[in-house]
Amino acid sequence: MTVNLLLVDDEPDAIELFRQKFRRELRQGEYAIHFATSGAEALELIAANGMFQSILLLSDINMPGMSGLELLAEVKRRWPALQVIMITAYGDAENRRRAMEFGASDFVTKPVDFVELKHTLEVHAPGSGR
């Protein structure tokens, strides 16, 4: 089963980095990665494509406009079962506390350890039964 990831990050470099780090998994059909550069764009994609039933959301916390924490709160309001993993360069206790309080499934600090991230994705992927 292909795991659909939606990466939400305002940094274009993040998109390329994820494509490179998941190159093998993308080729083998283990993952399909979708990208949104803002919280608003992510909400549109999820709603328009009915993705909320089959997607795992990875969101940066610090973004202009709608922050990742605001996105998280809105996603959980609309689609409570959707798994959301927050990513930030600022691994401070307050961001972690707020992310978990808003319903984040997990929290990843930049620079991302992609081996650990892939394990985290396996745990939280739709249909993983965990």
C-alpha positions in Angstrom: 0.0 0.0 0.0 1.3 3.4 -0.9 1.5 5.9 1.9 0.5 9.4 0.9 2.5 12.2 2.6 1.5 15.8 2.4 4.5 18.0 3.3 3.6 21.5 4.2 6.6 23.9 4.2 7.2 27.4 2.9 10.8 26.6 2.1 11.3 25.2 -1.5 14.5 23.5 -0.4 12.5 21.2 1.9 10.6 19.8 -1.1 13.8 18.9 -3.0 15.3 17.4 0.2 12.3 15.1 0.8 12.4 14.0 -2.9 16.1 13.1 -2.6 15.8 11.4 0.8 12.7 9.3 -0.3 14.0 8.7 -3.8 14.1 4.9 -3.4 10.8 4.7 -1.6 9.1 6.9 -4.3 10.5 4.7 -7.1 9.2 1.6 -5.4 5.8 3.1 -4.8 6.0 2.9 -1.0 5.3 6.6 -0.7 3.7 9.4 -2.8 4.7 12.9 -1.6 2.4 15.9 -2.2 3.5 19.4 -1.4 1.9 22.5 -0.1 3.7 25.8 0.6 1.2 27.1 3.1 -1.4 26.0 5.6 -4.2 27.4 3.4 -3.0 25.5 0.4 -2.8 22.3 2.5 -6.3 22.6 3.7 -7.5 23.2 0.1 -5.7 20.1 -1.1 -7.0 17.9 1.7 -10.6 19.1 1.3 -10.7 19.1 -2.6 -9.1 15.7 -3.0 -10.7 13.9 0.0 -7.1 13.1 1.1 -8.0 13.1 4.8 -8.8 9.4 4.7 -5.5 8.3 3.3 -2.8 10.9 4.1 -0.2 11.5 6.7 0.5 15.3 7.1 4.0 16.6 7.9 4.0 20.3 8.7 6.6 22.9 9.5 5.6 25.0 12.5 7.1 28.3 11.5 5.5 29.6 8.3 4.2 33.0 7.2 0.5 33.4 7.3 -1.1 30.4 8.9 1.5 28.8 11.2 1.8 25.0 11.4 0.2 25.0 14.8 -2.8 26.9 13.4 -2.9 24.4 10.6 -2.8 21.6 13.1 -5.7 23.0 15.1 -7.8 23.4 12.0 -7.0 20.0 10.6 -7.9 18.4 13.9 -11.2 20.4 14.0 -12.2 19.2 10.5 -10.6 15.7 10.4 -9.8 14.5 13.9 -8.4 11.2 12.8 -5.9 12.6 10.4 -2.3 11.9 11.6 -0.2 15.1 11.8 3.6 15.2 12.5 5.0 18.6 13.2 8.5 19.6 12.0 10.4 22.6 13.3 13.9 24.0 13.6 12.9 25.2 17.0 12.6 22.1 19.3 11.7 24.2 22.3 9.4 22.7 25.0 6.6 25.3 24.4 6.2 24.4 20.7 6.3 20.7 21.5 3.7 21.1 24.3 1.4 23.1 22.1 1.7 20.7 19.2 0.8 17.8 21.4 -2.0 19.7 23.0 -3.5 20.5 19.6 -3.4 16.8 18.7 -0.1 16.2 16.9 0.8 12.5 16.4 4.5 13.2 16.8 7.2 16.0 16.7 10.4 16.1 14.6 13.2 18.6 15.0 15.3 20.0 12.1 17.7 19.0 10.8 15.6 16.0 10.2 17.1 12.6 10.8 15.5 10.8 7.8 16.1 7.3 9.1 14.2 8.1 12.3 11.5 10.0 10.3 10.9 7.0 8.1 10.4 4.8 11.2 8.0 7.5 12.6 6.1 7.5 9.4 5.7 3.7 9.5 4.3 3.9 12.9 1.7 6.6 12.1 0.9 5.8 8.5 -2.8 5.2 7.7 -3.5 1.5 7.8 -0.5 0.7 10.0 -2.8 -0.4 12.8 -0.8 1.4 15.5 
